Structures are given as C-alpha cells and as structure tokens.
C-alpha cells in the first residue's frame, strides 16, 4: 500500500509538469475564434485576420476597453475608429521590431531587465542578476536554453517575477546614482548614468516602425506618434512639396514608396486651407526635418489615390501631401482622417534593449494623439497585458499616478 501511494505521488508530480490536452486545445484558437499562429508568417496572417474582423460591421455589444476616457475622446474625434476600438482593441508584444508595429520606449529599469533576461555580459545586467541571487535562486526561470554555453555566455532566461526584477533594478540604480562625482562618471556608474539620460530623453515615446534596424538601414526608420506640432507656413510648404512629382515616403524607404497620384501640386496656402485649423500635424523625429512630409491614414487607395499599404494586411496607408490635400479639398476625406509627420527618427539600436516592440490594432496608430486622458504609452502597454501592463502600473506608481 505504501509503494502504491508513492507511485501515485510520482505519477501526480509528473502529470503536473506535463501540459494537459485541454490546455493545448484551448490554446489552438484565440478568443476571437481564429487559429493561433505557430510561426512569424502565421503571426502576420493572424494579425491581418484580426484587423479584417475588427473593421467589419458588428451588431454585438461593445467590448470592454483598456481606457474608457481615451475611448470617449476617440468617439468624439472619429466615430468610425471608435467603432473599431470598442469592437475589440488589441495589442501584443513582439520579439523584435517589425515594419507596421509600434515601439514603446522602456524606462531604465526595463532596459536592465531586458538585458539581464537576454544574458548580457555587460556590468549592470550582471549586477542585476547578482542582486536577484538569493538562496541559490537567481530570480530567473528557464526560457528555451538556460545556463552557460560552451563559451561561458549565459543563455536567454526569463524573470520569474516582474515585481522582484523591477524593485531590484530600481534599488541597483538608486545605489549607483548616490554621490556621483567626476571620477564616478568616468567609470561604470557613469555608463549607467548615460543610459539613464538616454532613457529619460525617450521617456513616454511611442513610435510607428517603418523599417526596423538591421534591415539594410542603419538606425531603422520610425515615426514618433505622440509629439504634436503647431501649423506654420514652413510646415505647410513641406506638405505641399510632396506634390511636385515626389512621393509621400520619398527618401524614407524605397521599398514601400507611395506612387504619385497625379500632377496636382498644392501650394502652402492650399495645405493650410485644408488642414491649418486641425491638430493633425506631428514631429515624426529630429532627422531630415526638411524632407517632404509623410501622411498616414486608414482610408485606402480608392479614397486617396496613390496610397500604399504600410504592410500587407494592416490597412494602414501612407500617401503624399498632395494626395491628402486633394482628398480633403475635394471632400473625399476629413482632415482628421490623416496624421501628417514632418521628420523621422533613425536612431534605433536593436542591441540596446531600449524599446518594447508591439503589434496592435489600427486605431492606436491612426487616432490623433493630443492631450489624451491616458498617455498613449500607457494605453498600448495596458492593452498588451502581462509584464507590459505591470511595467505601465509600476511607472504610474513611481510617478504617483493612478490609471483613469
């Protein structure tokens, strides 16, 4: 009887370590009834199916949203995008930056946690791992291959507790920044201080990735989504310049340049007449501020001739300033249907772990971002859930804020 009891305990322990058939069956479909993807290509198809389902008419009750205050603002600005948003807004983390996805800047604690998870041998990620090493448990659990490889490098591992990692990274930074002097800034503490200054300069940024780093374009190409600009004649001229046979994405990405829709070349006065009183202009970034502006919209090529889909299946399009101006003046579109960007960012570093890559629904990219009740950075991470939502809450707590 004793042997039988031990056998049952062993069998129960083994069963607890094995994924159940029910769990695997439940994971074979998403909450939207779509098959769960198994490869990067299938993930892109999965997201395209989500977009198609979201943009189709629905008679059901609106779903719960991550931020009711932002949803209420969107309803006033764009009823169509609001309908998509409440029908099922979604976002999920990506393993790396992708064209058409978002990039959310990480605070310093998040950067150190990402580097420690990836097994970085730099001083501060190693210091974080040592700080988490308590009673032989370093606070990490296996994620794929763990431990040291043949060359002594630490494999990729996942933090077992986000809260423990965040608190440890905060403590590590506070200790390092105590009594900084000139000598300290020349050493490893100075390196961490410079990482902090860089993180603060990016704090709260959300970017639309046009071309990820390492894809034949050093620094990648991205647009800062939440930096509004006031209209001026000089800005209007940059929008108008895209109409003189140039393209809406000229000079940014030759592989996805929009083709000129017509010979129409608006003047700065035409652009101001179409958009000047509407808050649709943004500073896409500090690089190339003198190049023609880029217009982003979700209307399609039929409403705005010459438009090009950013990535197949996203239903997010780019167009020239001429095409956008003509569409508004001809009453084929509303000024709020466009987001117009001057300049871009070309400073992405795939090895610096400064960004959280995210795929998301169209409204998060297409809606206007001016004085939102809940900052776009928080809204995106809240929708992602998991460690992303925990990071959003941790930053709220750090700033003494409460999510609306």
N, C-alpha and C positions, 0 to 999 in steps of 0.2 A: 504493500500500500504506500510506504514511504517513497519507494522508487517510482511508483506511478505518479505520485504527487510532484516529484522533481521533474519528471518528464513533461508533465502538464505545464509547469512553470517555464521550462526551457522552450516548449512549443509556443507559449504565450509571448515570451520575450522575443522570439524570432518573428512571430506574426506582427508584433508591434513595429518591427523595423522594416517590414515589407509594405509597400503601398498597396492599399486594398483595390480590388477590382471596381468597387463602387466609386472610389475616388477618381480612378483613371477614366471611368466612363463619364463622370460628371465634368471632368476637365476636357473632354473631347469636343464640347460645344461651349460657346460663350453665353453670357446672359442674354445676348441678342439672338440666340439660336443659330449663330454662324459657327462653322467648324473652326476649332482652334488651330492656329498655324504651327508648323514644325520647322520652318526654315526662313531665312531672311526674305526670300522671294515670296513665300506664302504670307509672311507678315505684311508685306506691301499690299498684296491682294486682299488680305483681311481688312486692312485699314481702308482700302478703296471701297470694299463692301459696306463698311460702317458708314462712310461718307454718303454712298448711294442710298443706304437705308435712311440715313438721317435727313437727307434733302428731299425724300419722297413724302407726299402728303400723308398725314396720320390723323385718325379720328379718335385716338386714345387720349387718356388724361395726361397732362404734362407730367414729366418725371421730376423727381427732386433734383435741385441744382446745388452746386458747391457753394455758391454765394448768391443769395436771394437779392441782395442790394445791387450787385452788378447785373443780374438778370433783369431787374426792374429798369435800370438805366438803359440796357440794350433794347428793351421793349419800346422805349420812347424814341430811340435813335434809328432802329431798324427792325420793324416787326417781323420781316422775313428771317433775319438772322436769329432773332429771339425765338421764333418757332423752332428752328433747328437746335438751338441751345437747350431749350426746355424739353425737347423730344428725346434728349439723351446725350448731354455733353460728355465727352470722354477725353482722356489723356493717359498715356502710359510711358514709362521710362524706356529709353533705347540704350543699347550697349555702346553706341558711338553716334557721332553727329551724322545726320543724313540730310540731303537736299530736301527741302519742303518741311522739315521738322523744326522744332524750337530748341533754343539753348537758354537755359536759366543759369545765371551766374551763381556760383557757390560761395558762401562765406568761408573764412579761413579754416574754421573747424571742419567744414565739409570737405575742403580740399585735402586736409591732412588725413581725414578718414578714408577718402578715396585712394590716396597714395598708399596708406597703410594696408588697405584691403588688396591693392594690386601687388603688394610685396616689394614696394620701392625700398632700395637700399640707401636712400638719402638719410641724412642725420635725423630730421624731425619725424618722418614717418616711423623710423626705427625707435625713436624716443617714445612715440605714442604706443607702439607695440609693447615696449618695456614697461610703460606706466600701467598698461592693462594686464600685465603678467602678475596675477595674484594666485597664490597656492597652486602653481603649476598650470593654471588655466589662463591663457592669454587673452580671453575675451573674444576669440575668433572661433568659427566653426568651418569645416571643410566646404569648399565650393569648387567642385571639379578636382584639380590636382592640388594637394596641400603639401606642406613641409618643404624641405630643401631639395633642390635638384642636384645634378652631378657637379654643377659649377658653384654650388653653395648659395644660389639665389633662392629666395623664398617664393613659393608658388602663390597663386591667387587665392585669397581667403576672404570670407565674408564675416563682418562683425556680427556676433551673436546677439548683441543688444545695441540698438541705435542710441538709446539714452546713456548707456555707460560710455560709449565711444565719444559722444558729444561732450559730456561732462569732463572726460579725461582730456580731450583736445582743448577745451576751454581752460582747464587748470594748467595744462602744459604751456599755453600761450601766455596766460597771466604770469606764470613764474618767469618765463623768458623775457617778458617786457618790463619786469621790475628793475628799476635803477639802471636803465640803459645809459651808456656813455659812449664816447667816441671810440674807445677801444673795443667795446662790445659790438658796436655796429660794424666793425671790420671783420667779425667772425661769424659763427653760425647763428648767433642771435640776430645779427644784422641781416642775414639771409631771411630769417623768419619775419623780421620787421618789413623787409621789402615785399615779401609775399603778402603781408597784411595790407600794405599801402596799395598794392595792385588789386587785392580783393575789394578794398573799400572803393576804389575808382570804378569798379564794375558792379558794385552793390545794387541789387534790385533790377539789373538789366535782364530783359527778355529779348532774344534775337530770333529772326527768321533766317535759317541757314539756306543760302542759295547754292553754295559749293563748299563741302567740308574740307578741312585741311588734309594735305597728303593726297589730293586727287588731281595733281598737276597744277595746283595753285597754292603757292606758299602763303600761309596765313588764312586760307579759305576766303570766302566772301559771305558776309552776313549783314542783315539789316536790323538796326535797333528799333524795336516796335513801340517802345514807350517813352519816346523823347519828342514831345510836340514842338513845333516851330510856328512862329507868327509869320503871316504872309508879308512879303515885301516885293517891290518891283524886280529886285535882283533875283529873288526866288522864282517869281513868275517867269522870268526870262529863261531860267534853267529848265522849267517845264516846257516852255514854248520851243526851245532848241531841239527837243527830241522830235519835232515835227518836220524838220528840214531834211527829210530823207534818212534820218538816223533812226535808231530803234530804241524801244523802251528799256532794253538791257544792254545797250551798246557799251562795250568796254568792260562789262562786269563778267559775263560768261558767254563765250562764243558758242557753246554747245546748246544754249537754250535762249538764244536771242529772238525777240519778237520781230516779225517782219513788218515793215512799214505798211500801214493800211491804205494810204492814199497820198496824194501830193499836197494835201492840206497842211499848211504851215501857219499855225496860230501866232498871233502877237502876244506880248506880255499883257496887253490890255484885254485880249480875249480870255486869257487864262484867269486874270483877276475877275473878269465878269462872270466866268463860270464857277470859280472856286473861292474867290477872295474873301467872302464873308463866312466861309465854312471852315471849321477846325479839322482839316483832313491832311495837313502838311506835317511831316516829321523829319527829324535829323537822323538819317539812316546810319550815320557814323562820321568819324573825322577824316576818313580817307577819300580822296578825289571829290571834294566838295564842289568843284567847278564842272563836273560832268553832267550830262542831261539827267533829269530826274527820272525815277522809275515809279510806275503806277502799279499797284496791286489791287485786284478786285476778284469777285466771285461770280461775275455775270456771264462769262463765256464769250467765245469769238463771234457769236451771232449778234450780240448786243454791242460789242466793242470789236470791230473788225481789226485783224492783225494781232489779236491777243494770243499768247502762248501759255499753255498749262505748265505751271511750275514743275510738277512731277505728275506723270500719268496717274489718274485716279484721284488726285487731291481736290479737283475742281477749284483750285486757286490759280489765278491767271496773272500774268504781267502784261503791260501794254505801254505804248509810248504816250507821252504827254499830249501829243496831237490827237491821238485816238480818243483818249479820255476827255479832252476838252470838247472835241466834236460831239461825243456821245451826250455830254451834259447840255451843250448849247442846242442840240437837235432834240432834246427832251427824251432821248432813248435811255437815259440813266440819271440818277440823282447824284449830286456832288458827294453825298455821304456813302455812296457805293464804292468810292475809291479811297485808297490810302496812298499818299504821294510821298516819296522818300528822296531826300537830297543827301548825297554822300553815302558811304557804306563803311563797313568795318573789315579790315584784313589783318587781324591780329590773333586769330585762333591758333592755339597751340595744343595739338592733340595729346601731348605728353604732360601737360601742366595740371591736368585734372581740375581745371577752373570752371567747368561747365557741366550741367546735368542735361543730357540730350533727351528730348521728349517728342513723341508723336502725339498729335491732338486733332480735335475736330475743327472744322473751318471757322466757326465764329470766334475762336480765340485768336486766330490770325487776322481775320477780316474786320473785326469790330474796331471802332475808334477807341483810343486809349488816352483820355484826358480826364484827370481828376476822378478816377474810378473810386468808388467807396472802398473796394478791396483791391489792393495793388495787383496788377496782372501777374507778377512773380508769385505771389501767394496763391492766387486763383489757380494757376496752372499746376503748382505743386500739390495743392489741396485735392485737385481732381485726380492726380496720379495715385494718391493714397500711399500706404506703406511708409517706407523711410522718407519719401519725398514730403508727405504730409507731416511727418514727425519733424522734419527739418523746418518746415514752414511754421509749425507751432513753437519750436524752440526759438526761432528768430523773433516771433511775436512776444514770447515770454522775456527774451533778452531786452526787447525794446519797451517792455511794459504795456504791450497792446493786447487786446482781445479781438479775435476774429468776429466780424459782424455776422 
